[in-house]
Amino acid sequence: MERKHLLYMFTTDDYASPFDINMAYDVGFDIVIPYTHVTPQIGGLLAQDIIFSRGVGGTKFSSIFIGGSDLNLAEDIWKAVEKNMFPPFQVSIMIDPKGAYSTASALVAKVEKSLEVCKMGGLADKNVVILGGTGPVGRIAAVLCAKNGCHTKIVETDPSRSPEFAETVAKTLKERYGVSVTGDYAWTPEKKLDILKEAHLIFSTAKAGIQVLSKSILEKLPPGKIVADVNAVPPSGIEGLASNQDLAEIVPGILGIGALVIGDLKYKVEMDMLDKIRTAEKMTVVDYQFAYKAAKKRL
Ligand SMILES: NC(=O)c1ccc[n+]([C@@H]2O[C@H](COP(=O)([O-])OP(=O)(O)OC[C@H]3O[C@@H](n4cnc5c(N)ncnc54)[C@H](OP(=O)(O)O)[C@@H]3O)[C@@H](O)[C@H]2O)c1
């Protein structure tokens, strides 16, 4: 009997992401089964129910995808799922909450490659400022940068938040990933200019459709920087940077990478992640470290 490849899609949200569902079918899964409002407790129980029913020989035909907007909760579900499986009853797991693992990996790998192309050295010791860095994509980008030796700052751009919010998130990153990241806020052009002056790399990872960096600020910055945007919903996160631009000079001495250039790589990385859990012969965990390696391999 031919076994079907099943993907159990757990999300912390009200609904599973159609983007992820489409990609799972395109990569070759036969059936995608969504579960919403999953908690670590429910995730653990679901995992135990998944692992036994198809026998030891059937485990490689079942996989679990963990997603949703709540990065910390999704990672806690991942840990609970792992805890509730044991050899030989283990299935492969992929985690990509709100696309943050694949998107941040594509962003950081693309910028790293661009530094090499521009003969600007590597990521180590670069000052990186992540505008809108408190969301899932910004947080994982910060983790990858810090792990690569960057001096990394996440900046809260939403004026409805408290000035301390980014600092609180930075502490969480230290606790959860063991990385050193600083937090700040910037909701005036003067404060942005002050924070961005010394940056070698500037990322815009703010909410879709929110512009966080104006051309007038860019024009006042010293040259020798790379800026990158992941927001593909107009207006772009960085004024004057079109989504399809790839290392284009957007103001003298400042090169930009647009959201669709990063999005194209993100798409390939997510394909690689899904394909890995679908084809793995034994239990494999596909996380942001896998995603980052996949992004580098694709470039
Ligand atoms: N190119 C691709 O393939 C791809 C894939 C996935 C995602 N994305 C894009 O990546 C970006 C980040 O995604 P995400 O899920 O991490 O985003 P998010 O959680 O929606 O927002 C990220 C950041 O934006 C801030 N923000 C919210 N409202 C704001 C406002 N009115 N003014 C200024 N800042 C505001 C948030 O602040 P708080 O933390 O205080 O709320 C947070 O720091 C989005 O633009 C998304 O569309 C791109």
The ligand as an SDF file (V2000), in Angstrom:
LIG
                    3D

 48 52  0  0  0  0  0  0  0  0999 V2000
    9.6060   39.4230    2.0060 N   0  0  0  0  0  0  0  0  0  0  0  0
    9.0390   38.3000    2.5340 C   0  0  0  0  0  0  0  0  0  0  0  0
    9.1290   37.2300    1.9740 O   0  0  0  0  0  0  0  0  0  0  0  0
    8.3560   38.3780    3.8770 C   0  0  0  0  0  0  0  0  0  0  0  0
    7.9280   37.2340    4.5620 C   0  0  0  0  0  0  0  0  0  0  0  0
    7.3640   37.3620    5.8280 C   0  0  0  0  0  0  0  0  0  0  0  0
    7.1930   38.6440    6.3570 C   0  0  0  0  0  0  0  0  0  0  0  0
    7.5720   39.7190    5.6290 N   0  0  0  0  0  0  0  0  0  0  0  0
    7.4530   41.0710    6.1330 C   0  0  0  0  0  0  0  0  0  0  0  0
    8.3480   41.1860    7.2180 O   0  0  0  0  0  0  0  0  0  0  0  0
    7.9330   42.2760    8.0250 C   0  0  0  0  0  0  0  0  0  0  0  0
    8.0250   41.8820    9.4780 C   0  0  0  0  0  0  0  0  0  0  0  0
    7.1220   40.8400    9.7580 O   0  0  0  0  0  0  0  0  0  0  0  0
    6.6600   40.5950   11.2620 P   0  0  0  0  0  0  0  0  0  0  0  0
    5.6740   39.4990   11.2380 O   0  0  0  0  0  0  0  0  0  0  0  0
    7.8790   40.4560   12.1200 O   0  0  0  0  0  0  0  0  0  0  0  0
    5.9520   42.0100   11.5290 O   0  0  0  0  0  0  0  0  0  0  0  0
    5.0450   42.5880   12.7030 P   0  0  0  0  0  0  0  0  0  0  0  0
    5.1610   41.7490   13.9100 O   0  0  0  0  0  0  0  0  0  0  0  0
    3.6900   42.8210   12.1390 O   0  0  0  0  0  0  0  0  0  0  0  0
    5.7180   44.0120   12.9670 O   0  0  0  0  0  0  0  0  0  0  0  0
    7.0960   44.1750   13.1070 C   0  0  0  0  0  0  0  0  0  0  0  0
    7.4450   45.4590   13.7700 C   0  0  0  0  0  0  0  0  0  0  0  0
    6.6830   46.5870   13.3040 O   0  0  0  0  0  0  0  0  0  0  0  0
    6.3260   47.3840   14.4260 C   0  0  0  0  0  0  0  0  0  0  0  0
    5.1200   48.1860   14.1820 N   0  0  0  0  0  0  0  0  0  0  0  0
    3.8200   47.8090   14.3090 C   0  0  0  0  0  0  0  0  0  0  0  0
    2.9950   48.8450   14.0280 N   0  0  0  0  0  0  0  0  0  0  0  0
    3.7950   49.8920   13.7320 C   0  0  0  0  0  0  0  0  0  0  0  0
    3.5480   51.2550   13.3800 C   0  0  0  0  0  0  0  0  0  0  0  0
    2.3080   51.7190   13.2460 N   0  0  0  0  0  0  0  0  0  0  0  0
    4.6070   52.0670   13.1540 N   0  0  0  0  0  0  0  0  0  0  0  0
    5.8640   51.6060   13.2410 C   0  0  0  0  0  0  0  0  0  0  0  0
    6.1600   50.3350   13.6000 N   0  0  0  0  0  0  0  0  0  0  0  0
    5.1440   49.4780   13.8280 C   0  0  0  0  0  0  0  0  0  0  0  0
    6.1120   46.3320   15.4860 C   0  0  0  0  0  0  0  0  0  0  0  0
    6.0950   46.9190   16.7540 O   0  0  0  0  0  0  0  0  0  0  0  0
    5.5030   46.0560   18.0050 P   0  0  0  0  0  0  0  0  0  0  0  0
    6.4110   44.9070   18.2020 O   0  0  0  0  0  0  0  0  0  0  0  0
    5.5540   47.0190   19.0890 O   0  0  0  0  0  0  0  0  0  0  0  0
    4.1070   45.6530   17.6340 O   0  0  0  0  0  0  0  0  0  0  0  0
    7.2900   45.4520   15.2700 C   0  0  0  0  0  0  0  0  0  0  0  0
    8.4600   46.0480   15.8040 O   0  0  0  0  0  0  0  0  0  0  0  0
    6.5280   42.6650    7.5380 C   0  0  0  0  0  0  0  0  0  0  0  0
    6.6170   43.8060    6.7480 O   0  0  0  0  0  0  0  0  0  0  0  0
    6.1200   41.4680    6.7010 C   0  0  0  0  0  0  0  0  0  0  0  0
    5.1960   41.8080    5.6840 O   0  0  0  0  0  0  0  0  0  0  0  0
    8.1730   39.6130    4.4260 C   0  0  0  0  0  0  0  0  0  0  0  0
  1  2  1  0
  2  3  2  0
  2  4  1  0
  4  5  1  0
  4 48  2  0
  5  6  2  0
  6  7  1  0
  7  8  2  0
  8  9  1  0
  8 48  1  0
  9 10  1  0
  9 46  1  0
 10 11  1  0
 11 12  1  0
 11 44  1  0
 12 13  1  0
 13 14  1  0
 14 15  2  0
 14 16  1  0
 14 17  1  0
 17 18  1  0
 18 19  2  0
 18 20  1  0
 18 21  1  0
 21 22  1  0
 22 23  1  0
 23 24  1  0
 23 42  1  0
 24 25  1  0
 25 26  1  0
 25 36  1  0
 26 27  1  0
 26 35  1  0
 27 28  2  0
 28 29  1  0
 29 30  1  0
 29 35  2  0
 30 31  1  0
 30 32  2  0
 32 33  1  0
 33 34  2  0
 34 35  1  0
 36 37  1  0
 36 42  1  0
 37 38  1  0
 38 39  2  0
 38 40  1  0
 38 41  1  0
 42 43  1  0
 44 45  1  0
 44 46  1  0
 46 47  1  0
M  CHG  2   8   1  16  -1
M  END
$$$$
